[in-house]
Amino acid sequence: MAVSLYEQFLDNEDSTRIFDIISKWRAKNEAEDKDFCRNVAGTVFELMVYDQFKNRYPDNYIILSPEQTFFFFCELFSYKNTINNYDLSHGIQGKTIPDGAIFRVCRNTIQLTAFIEAKLGDLDQDHNRQIQYLLKPNMMFRDWTAFAKHGSNDMARILRSVQPNIPDLPVTINHKSGYKLFLATPNDSTLYYPRTSKVEMPFSKLEYGRFLRAVIIDCRTDFNS
């Protein structure tokens, strides 16, 4: 399983960038290195979750990667206070954004249908707050005036800025049905959160840990050889 995970990650468009960051990383102390490795684990897991969703959905769905989702929300809500996590991933100070987004291409519109949250470990208090936030459309989009001011055509422009090859259609959200929140976890995770749709990855936490150690060791070995 570890070999297949490695091969799968090599096919990800971001793998070369991640390998380069890991190989060049030099920690000042052990605590900093642990934090870096924790961020590597989370970032790589999010990318593998993205690959799984992208492969499961037909061509009339648009799946945003973690980085594409980040840039979509930055533009949508004019977020400026961004956080750089060792160049591995980005966040927004004081804001919760999902790890991925799913849109469905309909006849006349492109509809937001789901968000993705990738959780490798247990839910702590911060993660609980994040999921509660994402489960409440009125809470997540409490800046509905900011969201709505763009209009469906302008939202389409923002979506095309991260996915240039999508159809030229307005982007909408179904206010009645809302959207799903997929909670993606390893297949041996007991993690459960009400009102989310759990999606298990085809690997366990142990298998992922072995794969991740192989990635980090290989990167550092290549750099030092």
N, C-alpha and C positions, 0 to 999 in steps of 0.2 A: 504493500500500500504506500509506503514512504516514497518508493521510486516513482510510482504513478503520480503522486502528489507533486513531486519535484518536476516531473515532465509537464504536468498541467500548469504549474506556475511559470515554467519557461515559455509557455505559449502566451502568457499574459503580456499585453503591450507595455505594462509598467515594470516588468521583471528586471530589465536591464538597468533602469533607474534605481530600483531598490538595491540590486546587487552592488551598484557603484557607490551608493550611500553607505552601505554596510562595510564595504571593503576599505573605505577612506575614514571610517569613524575611529576616533581616538578619544577615549574617555579621560576625564581629569581624575576621576575616582570611581570606586566600585558602585556607589549609589547612583552616579550619573549613568554608568554603563547598564545597570539594571533597568533604569528608566528608559534608556534608549532601546534595550531589547524588548521591553514591554510594549513600546510603541511600534517596533518592528512586528511583533506578534499580532497586534491589533490591526495594523495596516495591511499586512499580507493576508490575514483572515478575511478582511473586508473585500480585498481584491478577488479572493477565491470564491467568496459568496457571490460577488458580481458575475464572475464567470459562470457559476452554476445557474443563476437566474437567466443570464443571457442565452444559455444553451437550452433552457427549458421552454422558453416562450417563442411563439411563431413570429413571422416577419412583420405582422401588423402591430407589434408592440415595440416600444422604445424603452430600453433599459439604460438608465444613467449610472455611470460608475460613481464611486465615492467623490472623486475630484470634480466630475461634471455636476454632481448634485450640489457640491459646495459652491461652485461658480454660479450655478443657476440661482441659488438662494441669495448669494451676495448681490447679484444684479437685480433680482426681483425686489428685494427689500432695501437695497442701497446700504448693505452692511459694510462698515469700514474697518472696525476693530478686529482684524483677523489674527489668528494664532498660527505660528509655524512650528510644527512638531518635528524638529530635526530634518526638515525638508521631506519627511516621509508622508505627511498628511497635513491638512489645514483645518482649523476650526474658527469659530467666531466668538469673540469674547462676550460672555453672558447670554448667548443664544444657543438654542438646540436645533440642530438640523439633522435629518436622517442620513443613513449611510448609503442610501440609494433611492431612486424613484422610478416608478413604472407608469408609462403612458400608453394608451391604446389608440391606434389610428382608426377612426370611424369614417363613415362616408363623408361627413361634412366638417368634422372637428377632430381634434386630438384631445382625449380626455385623460386627466390625471386619475389613475385607478388605485395606486398603492405606493406606500413607502416601505423601505427595508431598513431594519435594524439588525446589525450583526453583533452577536454577543458570544464571545469565546468562553468567558468565565461566568461566575455568579453575578447576580444583580446586587450592586451596593445601593446606598441611598441616592447617590447622584443618578445612577442608571434608572432607578425607579421613577425619579422626577422626570427624566428625559422621556420615558415611555408614556407616562401620564400626559405629558405635554403633547406628544405626537398623536395620542389617541383622541384628543379633543380638538376637532377642527376649528372651533370658535376660539380656542385658546391659542392654538398654533398660528392661526391666521387672525389674531386679534387686531393686527394691523390690516384688516380687510380693506380699509380705505387705501392703504399703500398697495395692497395686492390688486385691488380692483381698478385703481387709477391707471394701471397700464393698459387695461382692456385686453380682450382675448387675442387680438392681432399683435399687440405689443408683447404679450407673454409668448406668443409664437416666435417672435423675433429673438427673445431671450433664450428660448429653448433651442432655436437654430444656431445660436452663438456657441452652444456646447455640442450640438448634434447637427452639423451643417446639411446632412443629406436627407432630412425628414421632409415629408410633403408640406406644401405651402398651404396650411390650414390653421384656423384659429385654435387656441388652446383653452379648454374649459375645465371646470370642476363641477361634478354633479353634487349640488348642495343637499339633495335629499338622501342619496345613497352614501355620500361621502367617499371615503377611500379605505382600503384595507391597510393594516400594518402587519407586515411579515416580520416575525422574529426568527432569524436564522442562527442556528446553533450546531455544534458537533452532534453526531448521532447518538452519543451516550449522555448527553446533557439532560438533567432533570429540570432544567429551567422551564418555568411556565409563568405566563402572565395573562390574566383574563382579558378577553376581547382582542387578543392578538392571534394571528394565524402562524403557528410554529412550522418552520421548514427546517428539516434536518439535513445537514450536509452528509455526503457519502464517506465520512471519515470520523473517527473518534478523537477526543482530546489528546489521548496518548499518541495516536498516529500523527496528529498534527504537530505535537510537541517534538517527536522524532524528526519529522520533516523539517521543522523550523530550525532545530539544532544543526541539521545537515547544511541548510542554507547558510547560516551564520558562520559555521566552521569553514565551509568551502570558501566563502567570500574572504574571510580573514587569512586563510591559508594561501589563497591565490595572491593576495596583496603582499604577504611576507616572503613568498618564494622567489 
